Amino acid sequence: MKEKMKEFLTKKNIIICACSLLALIIIIVGIIFLIPREKNNEKLLNQELEKVGRYYYENYYYVSAANSDELSKKADYLSNFTNTGLKISLSNLLRYNNTLADDVKNKTEFKNSETNEACDMDKSMVTIYPKEPFTKGDYQISIYLDCGFQNEE
């Protein structure tokens, strides 16, 4: 048994085993860090765009909806958009509030980090679907990014 072990542990076999182990580690690290990178970038951009869209709807659009303080009039107006939604492009969202726009622009560059393709500011958008009973937080939001991600809706 010791002889077989000594035979196996020659310099050549040790080098082959070490190289194989190193190659395996490199492949595993590549899989862990490189593949999810695009998904993380896409997820980050979706989260940022959703945050800007929510801020816009709750602090600007809902407040001024139908220029009414009465909830019933707001509900009547917002009910028109329950199925079609309110589509707001990224360029319009960033234009609406300069402070928010500067904060988002400084924190997040809207581009696909894998392809370096910048997001189309007019085609990337949030769609907000107001829901009953049409209070400030009653809505759903969907995000569309036009930056070359494969799984775009």
C-alpha positions as CSV (number, residue, x, y, z in Angstrom):
1,M,0.0,0.0,0.0
2,K,2.8,2.4,0.9
3,E,4.6,1.6,-2.4
4,K,1.5,2.4,-4.4
5,M,1.1,5.7,-2.5
6,K,4.8,6.6,-3.1
7,E,4.3,5.7,-6.8
8,F,1.3,8.0,-7.0
9,L,3.0,10.9,-5.2
10,T,5.7,11.4,-7.8
11,K,6.4,15.1,-8.8
12,K,4.6,14.6,-12.1
13,N,1.4,13.4,-10.5
14,I,1.5,16.1,-7.8
15,I,1.8,18.8,-10.5
16,I,-1.0,17.3,-12.5
17,C,-3.3,17.1,-9.4
18,A,-2.4,20.6,-8.4
19,C,-3.1,22.0,-11.8
20,S,-6.4,20.1,-12.0
21,L,-7.5,21.4,-8.6
22,L,-6.5,25.0,-9.6
23,A,-8.5,24.7,-12.8
24,L,-11.5,23.4,-10.9
25,I,-11.3,26.3,-8.5
26,I,-11.0,28.9,-11.3
27,I,-14.1,27.4,-13.0
28,I,-16.1,27.4,-9.8
29,V,-15.1,31.0,-9.0
30,G,-16.0,32.0,-12.6
31,I,-19.4,30.4,-12.3
32,I,-20.1,32.1,-9.0
33,F,-19.0,35.6,-9.8
34,L,-19.3,36.1,-13.5
35,I,-22.7,34.6,-14.4
36,P,-24.9,36.4,-11.8
37,R,-23.2,39.7,-12.5
38,E,-25.5,40.6,-15.3
39,K,-28.5,39.5,-13.3
40,N,-27.3,41.7,-10.4
41,N,-26.9,44.7,-12.7
42,E,-30.3,44.2,-14.2
43,K,-31.8,43.7,-10.7
44,L,-30.1,46.9,-9.4
45,L,-31.4,48.9,-12.4
46,N,-34.9,47.6,-12.0
47,Q,-34.8,48.5,-8.3
48,E,-33.6,52.0,-9.0
49,L,-36.1,52.6,-11.7
50,E,-38.9,51.2,-9.5
51,K,-37.8,53.5,-6.6
52,V,-37.9,56.6,-8.9
53,G,-41.3,55.5,-10.3
54,R,-42.8,55.0,-6.9
55,Y,-41.4,58.4,-5.7
56,Y,-42.9,60.1,-8.8
57,Y,-46.3,58.5,-8.4
58,E,-46.7,58.9,-4.6
59,N,-45.2,62.4,-4.3
60,Y,-46.2,64.1,-7.6
61,Y,-48.7,62.3,-9.7
62,Y,-51.1,61.1,-7.0
63,V,-51.0,64.4,-5.2
64,S,-51.9,66.3,-8.4
65,A,-54.2,63.6,-9.9
66,A,-57.2,65.3,-11.4
67,N,-56.2,68.4,-9.5
68,S,-58.5,67.3,-6.7
69,D,-58.2,67.0,-3.0
70,E,-61.3,64.8,-2.9
71,L,-60.5,61.1,-2.9
72,S,-63.7,60.3,-4.9
73,K,-62.6,62.5,-7.8
74,K,-59.1,61.1,-7.7
75,A,-60.6,57.6,-7.7
76,D,-62.7,58.5,-10.7
77,Y,-59.7,59.8,-12.6
78,L,-57.3,57.1,-11.6
79,S,-59.8,54.3,-12.4
80,N,-59.2,55.2,-16.1
81,F,-55.7,53.7,-15.8
82,T,-56.3,50.5,-13.9
83,N,-55.9,48.4,-17.1
84,T,-53.8,50.5,-19.4
85,G,-51.5,52.0,-16.7
86,L,-49.6,55.2,-16.6
87,K,-46.4,54.9,-18.7
88,I,-43.6,57.2,-17.7
89,S,-40.3,57.1,-19.5
90,L,-37.0,57.2,-17.6
91,S,-36.2,60.6,-19.2
92,N,-39.5,62.0,-17.9
93,L,-39.0,60.6,-14.5
94,L,-35.5,62.1,-14.2
95,R,-36.7,65.4,-15.6
96,Y,-39.6,65.8,-13.1
97,N,-37.4,66.2,-10.0
98,N,-33.9,67.5,-10.4
99,T,-32.8,66.6,-6.9
100,L,-34.0,63.1,-7.3
101,A,-32.5,62.9,-10.8
102,D,-29.1,64.1,-9.6
103,D,-29.2,61.5,-6.8
104,V,-30.1,58.7,-9.1
105,K,-27.7,59.8,-11.8
106,N,-24.8,60.0,-9.3
107,K,-25.6,56.6,-7.7
108,T,-26.7,54.6,-10.8
109,E,-25.6,54.7,-14.4
110,F,-28.4,53.2,-16.4
111,K,-26.5,50.9,-18.6
112,N,-26.0,47.1,-19.1
113,S,-22.6,46.5,-17.4
114,E,-22.0,43.4,-19.5
115,T,-22.5,44.9,-22.9
116,N,-21.9,48.6,-21.9
117,E,-25.1,49.4,-23.7
118,A,-26.8,52.5,-22.2
119,C,-30.4,52.2,-21.4
120,D,-32.7,54.1,-23.9
121,M,-34.0,56.9,-21.8
122,D,-37.2,57.2,-23.8
123,K,-38.0,53.4,-24.1
124,S,-37.0,52.4,-20.5
125,M,-40.0,53.1,-18.4
126,V,-42.3,52.3,-15.5
127,T,-45.9,51.5,-15.9
128,I,-48.1,52.3,-12.9
129,Y,-51.4,50.6,-12.5
130,P,-53.6,52.3,-9.9
131,K,-55.8,49.9,-8.0
132,E,-58.9,50.3,-5.8
133,P,-59.5,51.9,-3.4
134,F,-57.1,54.4,-5.1
135,T,-55.3,55.7,-2.1
136,K,-51.7,56.8,-2.3
137,G,-50.2,53.3,-2.0
138,D,-52.7,51.4,-4.0
139,Y,-51.0,50.6,-7.3
140,Q,-48.8,48.1,-9.0
141,I,-45.7,49.0,-10.9
142,S,-44.0,47.2,-13.8
143,I,-40.5,48.1,-15.1
144,Y,-39.2,47.9,-18.6
145,L,-35.5,48.4,-19.3
146,D,-34.3,48.8,-22.9
147,C,-30.5,48.2,-22.3
148,G,-29.9,44.9,-24.1
149,F,-30.8,42.5,-21.3
150,Q,-31.9,39.1,-22.6
151,N,-35.0,38.7,-20.5
152,E,-36.7,41.9,-21.2
153,E,-40.5,41.8,-21.0
